[in-house]
């Protein structure tokens, strides 16, 4: 009887020690499954912290030196810029978050300098490349690989 009691105490002590040293799975807070499949590497996280930006474009370029009042040439761009990032790189994500104001400012400056009749406004590839270069010059801990326009509207 004493041997069974000692065996039970040793098993309980070893089980307790094992449970304390192993990291338990975190329980879900929303009632979902306790274990989730790892995220597919094909589905990156998207940084959407810049939100929607509204920018008034520069007046249209005048050819022939015309003067006088503007004839309805004012236009505004509404744009939402997103990009993929590596969720494992927390330091780079922090740098991105700290630079949101600078990214917005660079976007305002870039589009604010474009004339409303610029052919560049219809070339998303060139717009993305120019913005990507501006954003990456601000970063020290990593680089943004590509930009997405989840919203891009020109309002006359």
N, C-alpha and C positions, 0 to 999 in steps of 0.2 A: 504494500500500500504506500509506503514511504517512497519507493522508487517511482511509482506512477505520479505521485505528487511532485517530486523533484523534476521529472521529465516534463510535466505540464508547465511548471514554472520556467524551465529553460526554454521551452517552445514559445511561451508567451513573451519572455524577455527577448529572444531572438526576433520574433515577429515584430515587436515594438521597435527594436533597433533598426530593423530593415525598413519599416514604414517611416521612421524619422529620417533616414538617410536618403531615401528615394523621393524624388519630386513627384507629388501626386498630380494627376491630371486636373486641370482647373475646371471646376463645375460651371456650366453655363448659367448665365443670369436671366436669360430669356426663356428658359424651359426647353431649349433645343438640345441636340445630342451633345454628350460630353466630349466625344472625339470627332474631330473634323478631318476630312481628307486634306492633305497638303495642297496648297494652291498650285495650280498648273503654271509652269513657267511661260506658257503661251498667253496667259491672261495677266498682263502687268497692272500695277497700280497706276492710277492716273491722278496727277496733281492738278487740281482745279481751284486752287486757292486764290487765283487772281480775280475770279468772278467776271462779271460783264463790265466792259469798258466802253464808254461813249466818247467819241472824239469828233470835234468839228474840224473838217478838212480845210486846207488853205483855199483861198479864192482860186477860181480857174485861171490858168495861164492865159494872158491876153496876147493875141498875135496881131501885129499891125499897129500897136500902140494906142488902142482904143481907150478913151477915158470916159468918165461919167459914172453913173450909179450902177451898182451890180444888178444884173438881170437874172435874179433867181439862181445864182451860181453857188449858193451856200449848200453844203451837204454835210452829213454826219455819218460816221461809221459806228456801228454797234458791233462789238466783237467780244467773244469769249475764247480765251486761249488756254489750252490744256496740253499736258505732255506726260509721257510715261516716266516713271522713276523706279528705282530699286528700293523696295520697302525694307530690305535688310540693312541698307546704309542709312542709319538714323542720323548720323552727323550731316550728311548731304541733305537729307530731308529738312533738318533744322536750318541749314543754310538757305535752302529754297524758301522756307517759311519766313525767314528774316529779310529776304530780298523781295518779297511780294510788292512792297511799295515802290522799290526801284524798278521792278519789271513793269508795273503799271505806268510809272513816269516815263520809262523808255518807250512804251507803246504810245502814250499820249504825244510825246515829242516826235516820234517817227511819223505817225499818221497825221498829226497836226501840220507837218511840213509838206505833206503831199497835196498838190493841187487837186481839186475835185474832178478835173477832167483828165487826170493822169491815167495812161493806159496800164500803169503798174497796179492799179486797184482791181483790175480784172485778172491779174496773174498771181494766184494764191501761192504758187511755188516760190516766186521771187519775194513775196511779202514774208512768207515763213522763213526763208533763208536769211533775209535781212534782220528780222526780229531775233532769230536764233543766234546770229552772230552778236547782236547787242546783249542778249541775256547771258551768253556764255562768257563774254568779257567781264561780267560782274562776278562770276563764280570762281572760287578758289579750290573747292574740295571735290569737284566733279564737273561733268558737262551734261547738258541736255542734248539728247540725240535727235529728237524730232519734235515738231509742234503740230498740234491739231487745232483747227478752228471749229469748235462745236457750235458757234454762232458767228455769222459774218454777213451783215446787212448794211447796205449803203442807202441812206434815206436822203432824198433830195428835198 
